[in-house]
Each structure stands twice: as structure tokens, then as C-alpha cells.
């Protein structure tokens, strides 16, 4: 679950960062606890392997610890931290030798009753994972930040290091590609209600 947003949450995070700048471990630990789940959800679709996600996440937070003084307040603290995570994730991807397939066992079970509903949901989840995985890292990042982290285009632009217009363009092409992939997939695998 995403941490609460708003001025109070941002003020708390900035106060914690001030403690990190002063070298206080307690404030860093609290900032770590706040950001660990959010960064995990961001990096997991990009890196897929839990050990790579954890490595990139820890590298990100180590940069926050070591370079807290370099945060100048021109963006939100979350934007700065997600930007570091994005770059660390891309570096981890560059070190990979083989493509990584998503593990269906990592998905939570569906609570809805009925095997037909479960089958349809499982097929949709698998199709969506495959479609997201087929996007370039740059396109996947803007989709994940927008839809799974509820970030504005300006914040995404600061994270991925491009103008907001480029984020909009990447989102346009990513949506088109996802729509095409998912419509092709649904025509190959009709749902239970579509069977003769």
C-alpha cells in the first residue's frame, strides 16, 4: 500500500532527510521503512528477480544515505529518490545476461469464487504481465510510475530524466502497444463466455 501523500507526509520525509544529512541512523531507518515497499513495487516490474530488486533498492537507499546533502529541493523528495531507483534499475538491467520471465507463482491468489472467474483473471494477469514485459524499460517505467505509483507526468519526467512532453509521448506509445498486445492476446485466448 502506498504511503500517505500530502504536505504533512512530505514535511515528515524532509524532516527525516534533515536527520540523514546530520548522519543520524534513526531517521535513515525510518526513511528506509517508508520507501522500501514503494521502491520494491516500482523496481519489481523492471527487474523481475527479487535479488536484483533488493540490490537496486539497497543501492538506491545507500545513495540517499551518502548523498542526502545533494538533494536541493527543486523537486519532491520522492521524485529524487525514485529517480535514483530508476537509474539503479537500468544499471542492473544492463548487467543482466538473459531475459527474465515473470514468475506466475509470485502473484497473489484471486479471492473471487468460481474457476471460470479465476481462469479469466489469471489469463488477464498473465497477458498484462507479458505485455508490460514486452515494453522497453523506458516505456515500462512511465506506465508503472503513472498507474501503480500515481505520479504526475512532471514527477515522472524528473525521475526518468526527460522533458514532460517525452513522458507523454512514451505513455502514448506504451498505451498503444499495450492495447495492441492485449487485443491480440484476447483474440487468441477467448474468455469462458466466448466459447462455442
Order of alpha helices (4+ residues) and beta strands (2+ residues): alpha-alpha-alpha-alpha-alpha-alpha-alpha-alpha
